[in-house]
């Protein structure tokens, strides 16, 4: 043993080696004394394989380590992991921390994603002392957690495939393949039929063109029919106006007939009886005067002069009366003619709707005609005789008066002869007035008959007036309403005719355009159909063969899955850790 050793030198070498060893460990540990760190907390559901000093990587780059692992203080069951990473690491609010596995060793580390560069940094936006990074699931965690669900779904799919590829479905697939084969076999016949359809379309296009020509002819005929309908409607309108005018004329004729009958009735009821009474009174007066003349000549002459003057006045009155009678008979004839005309118009008017009224009117016309005939016969036969007798009597009376006046002075001794002559003249006058009275009686009888006929006519015209008042008015109103509706319909039809013609022309043009389009379509479809029959049909045959091959491969695949479904779905290679 060395007793004189140099302890200083040995101590110096020892210290130098210790310092060198310490520096080696610092270098080996990569200790950086000037480096700054940030601390973050992360909460995970599970931290299998993670411990203190585990690596922390930001987008796969090591930036720190795990400094603490423990349960969360809020007792939520999560594990809180505190990591230490470099201060310049850009951890953002959208960054997500996950637990990743390193290789096949099972060593775990904390991986932090970079997040969205547009989001702010987590350390700047968080108000906590140690910011909290959102946690996520890694691929391995996702697989480990979702593996049971995936296995269940795979088993369900396997069972469904087993059911799908069962014997019944295989028979159906075989049937489908047979149907495909038969369809492929019938495809050529179908294409041939389609070619015949194209030919039929071409033939139909020619027929459609012919139909278009016929449609134009029909449109022209329709237009001519519409023009004829316009003419017919105008004729109907004219006829309606004429019918309305005829009705007005019939009303006027009936009013005229009623007026004439009222005038004749008033004459026979008011004037004719007074005229007959005057004639009778005059006759009685004349007889009295003649009796007085027969008793006393002088008185007779005086009375005769008075009677002559009165006879003259009577003759004048008789002439006026006869003139009035002639005028009245003329008015009666005119009235009868007007009644006949009105009856004729009225018969034409109510031929269809007033049978009873027409029969009464005809009876009245016949009776009035008979009365008019009787009056005309009296006027033609008796009235001239009466007038002649009255004129003869007047002339005789005037001649007697003149003879008596001239011979009165010379005929004083001939009073008897004069009286006889006067008696003869008076007898003649009396006979004449008797005949006149008889004639006037017959005339009165005829006038009474005419009065009854006029009464019947009045009743007939009353019935006609009631008919015209009650029935003709509503009929005329309905006829006018019908004519108004007919005019409105004519106006509407007239207004619609140009529109209908335009629509027919547009329809013909559209049909022609459609037929032309059909022709062009048939012409354009022909070449593609031929190309399809030449090129597409072989391709469909090739497609059918490929379909058969596909079904064969599917059958083989089903057989393999039935033999070993687990190996088919989960793979044939064993895991690495089992090797």
Secondary structure, 3 states (H helix, E strand, C coil): CCCCCCHHHHHHHHHHHHHHHHHHHHHHCCCCCCCCEEEEEEEECCCCCCCCCCEEEECCEEEEEEEEEEECCCCCCCEEEEEEEECCCCCECCCEEEEEEECCCCEEEEEECCCCCCCCEHHHHCCCCCCEEEECCCHHHHHHHHHHHHHHHHHHHHHHHHHHCCHHHHHHHHHHHHHHHHHHHHHHHHHHHHHHHHHHHHHHHHHHHHHHHHHHHHHHHHHHHHHHHHHHHHHHHHHHHHHHHHHHHHHHHHHHHHHHHHHHHHHHHHHHHHHHHHHHHHHHHHHHHHHHHHHCHHHHHHHHHHHHHHHHHHHHHHHHHHHHHHHHHHHHHHHHHHHHHHHHHHHHHCCCCCHHHHHHHHHHHHHHHHHHHHHHHHHHHHHHHHHHHHHHHHHHHHHHHHHHHHHCCCCCCCHHHHHHHHHHHHHHHHHHHHHHHHHHHHHHHHHHHHHHHHHHHHHHHHHHHHHHHHHHHHHHHHHHHHHHHHHHHHHHHHHHHHHHHHHHHHHHHHHHHHHHHHHHHHHHHHHHHHHHHHHHHHHHHHHHHHHHHHHHHHHHHHHHHHHCHHHHHHCCCCCHHHC
